[in-house]
Amino acid sequence: MNEAVVLTPERILEVTEDVLRRYGLAKATVVDVARALDVSHGSVYRHFPSKASLREAVAKRWLDRFDTPLRQIAEETGSAPDRLGRWLRTLFAAKQARLCDDPEMFQTYLTLAREACAAVKCHKDCLIDQVACILTDGVKQGVFHIGDAKATAVAIFDATSRYHHPAHAAEWKDPELPARIDALLALLLRGLQAA
């Protein structure tokens, strides 16, 4: 073992993702991660005190990759209806692309989402806050007529879950999906703009 290697949390998380892809969430162990890093498992535990904390950190890292383009849309200026539509389409496309591009990690995320881990809750809360920000801008622009931006954001998040929640991933291959998304977004935007 090469205990002289300088380990960083980021390096451990990179290798853990590879180990999870190779062995799956149920079979991957901290010992497997340590072996892939050529260090003792104690070296990994110095950065992550338990297997659960390591899994949580991997989930957070994976979910954080969704945040940047969505946050950019939420923080833009301009038409709130256009931004909300783009934000939702970006979310849907990103989740669907992850299913196709990284199915092993997508399965890991699905399992962790079912366990309702803190990283998933934090991710969801962050996304809802971004939608609330767009809605608040829409109210200021006079184009959205809603009472409580946060409650409305939660309702939008829930109403669109079929297109972004991993439990519905099997439905994302439906050739009618783009038309369904178009219809749902048109309905949502009309409802928000109702006087």
C-alpha positions in Angstrom: 0.0 0.0 0.0 1.1 3.5 -0.8 0.4 5.4 2.4 2.6 8.3 1.2 -0.1 9.2 -1.3 -1.8 12.5 -0.4 -5.5 11.9 -0.3 -8.0 14.6 -0.8 -11.8 14.2 -0.4 -12.2 15.0 -4.1 -9.8 12.2 -5.1 -11.6 9.7 -2.8 -15.0 10.7 -4.3 -13.7 10.3 -7.9 -12.5 6.8 -7.1 -15.6 6.0 -5.1 -17.7 6.8 -8.2 -15.6 4.4 -10.2 -16.0 1.7 -7.6 -19.7 2.2 -7.4 -19.9 1.9 -11.2 -17.9 -1.3 -11.1 -19.5 -3.1 -8.1 -22.8 -1.3 -7.5 -24.1 0.4 -4.4 -25.0 -2.8 -2.6 -21.6 -4.5 -3.0 -19.1 -1.6 -3.0 -17.2 -1.2 0.2 -14.8 1.3 1.7 -12.1 -1.5 1.4 -12.8 -1.6 -2.3 -12.3 2.2 -2.5 -9.1 2.0 -0.4 -7.8 -0.8 -2.6 -8.4 1.3 -5.8 -6.6 4.2 -4.2 -3.8 1.9 -3.0 -4.2 3.0 0.6 -5.6 1.5 3.8 -9.3 1.8 4.5 -8.3 3.8 7.6 -6.9 6.5 5.3 -10.4 6.8 3.6 -12.1 6.9 7.0 -9.9 9.9 8.0 -11.8 11.9 5.4 -15.2 10.1 5.6 -16.0 8.6 9.0 -18.4 6.0 7.7 -19.6 4.2 4.5 -22.8 6.2 4.8 -21.0 9.5 4.9 -19.0 8.5 1.8 -22.1 7.5 0.0 -23.8 10.7 0.9 -20.8 12.7 -0.3 -20.8 10.9 -3.6 -24.5 11.6 -4.0 -24.0 15.3 -3.2 -21.2 15.5 -5.7 -23.2 13.9 -8.4 -26.3 16.1 -7.7 -24.2 19.3 -7.5 -23.4 18.8 -11.2 -27.0 19.6 -12.0 -27.0 22.9 -10.1 -24.7 25.2 -12.1 -26.7 25.5 -15.4 -30.0 25.7 -13.4 -28.7 28.3 -11.0 -27.5 30.4 -14.0 -31.0 30.4 -15.5 -32.6 31.2 -12.2 -30.3 34.2 -11.6 -30.7 35.7 -15.1 -32.7 38.7 -15.8 -35.3 38.7 -18.5 -38.7 37.1 -19.1 -39.7 35.0 -16.1 -42.0 32.7 -18.2 -39.1 32.1 -20.7 -36.7 31.4 -17.8 -39.1 29.1 -16.0 -39.7 27.1 -19.2 -35.9 26.9 -20.0 -35.2 26.0 -16.3 -37.6 23.1 -16.4 -36.5 21.8 -19.8 -32.9 22.0 -18.7 -33.7 20.0 -15.5 -35.6 17.4 -17.5 -32.9 17.1 -20.1 -30.1 16.9 -17.6 -31.7 14.1 -15.6 -32.6 12.2 -18.8 -29.0 12.6 -20.1 -27.6 11.2 -16.8 -29.7 8.2 -17.2 -28.3 7.5 -20.6 -24.7 8.7 -20.0 -24.1 7.3 -16.6 -26.6 4.5 -15.8 -24.6 3.0 -12.9 -24.5 6.3 -11.0 -28.1 7.0 -11.9 -29.0 3.7 -10.3 -27.0 4.8 -7.2 -28.8 8.1 -7.1 -32.2 6.3 -7.4 -31.3 4.1 -4.5 -30.2 7.1 -2.4 -33.3 9.1 -3.4 -35.4 6.2 -2.1 -33.5 6.3 1.2 -34.2 10.1 1.3 -30.7 10.9 2.1 -29.8 14.5 3.2 -28.0 15.2 -0.1 -31.1 14.5 -2.1 -33.2 16.6 0.2 -30.7 19.5 0.0 -30.7 19.2 -3.8 -34.5 19.3 -4.0 -34.7 22.3 -1.7 -32.1 24.1 -3.8 -34.1 23.4 -7.0 -37.3 24.6 -5.4 -35.6 27.8 -4.2 -34.4 28.4 -7.8 -38.0 28.1 -9.1 -39.2 30.4 -6.3 -36.6 33.0 -7.4 -37.9 32.9 -11.0 -41.5 33.1 -9.8 -40.7 36.1 -7.6 -39.2 37.8 -10.6 -42.3 37.0 -12.6 -44.5 38.6 -9.9 -42.2 41.7 -9.9 -42.5 41.8 -13.7 -46.3 41.7 -13.5 -46.5 38.5 -15.5 -47.1 35.9 -12.8 -50.1 36.3 -10.5 -49.4 34.1 -7.4 -49.6 34.5 -3.7 -46.8 32.4 -2.2 -43.8 31.9 -4.5 -42.3 29.1 -2.3 -45.6 27.1 -2.1 -46.1 27.6 -5.9 -42.5 26.4 -6.6 -43.2 23.3 -4.5 -46.4 22.7 -6.5 -44.5 23.1 -9.8 -41.7 20.8 -8.7 -44.3 18.1 -7.6 -46.4 18.6 -10.8 -43.3 18.0 -13.0 -41.8 15.2 -11.0 -42.7 12.6 -13.7 -40.0 14.3 -15.9 -37.2 14.6 -13.4 -37.6 12.2 -10.5 -35.6 9.0 -11.0 -38.5 6.8 -10.0 -40.1 7.7 -13.4 -36.9 7.0 -15.5 -38.5 4.1 -17.3 -41.1 6.5 -18.7 -38.4 8.8 -20.2 -38.0 6.7 -23.3 -41.6 7.3 -24.4 -41.6 8.8 -27.8 -44.6 11.0 -26.7 -42.5 12.6 -23.9 -41.6 15.8 -25.7 -45.2 16.5 -26.6 -46.3 15.8 -23.0 -43.7 18.1 -21.6 -44.8 20.8 -24.0 -48.4 20.4 -23.0 -47.6 20.5 -19.3 -45.4 23.6 -19.5 -48.0 25.4 -21.6 -50.6 24.6 -18.9 -48.3 25.7 -16.0 -47.4 28.9 -17.7 -51.0 29.8 -18.5 -52.0 29.1 -14.9 -49.2 31.3 -13.5 -50.1 34.2 -15.9 -53.9 34.1 -15.2 -55.2 37.4 -14.0 
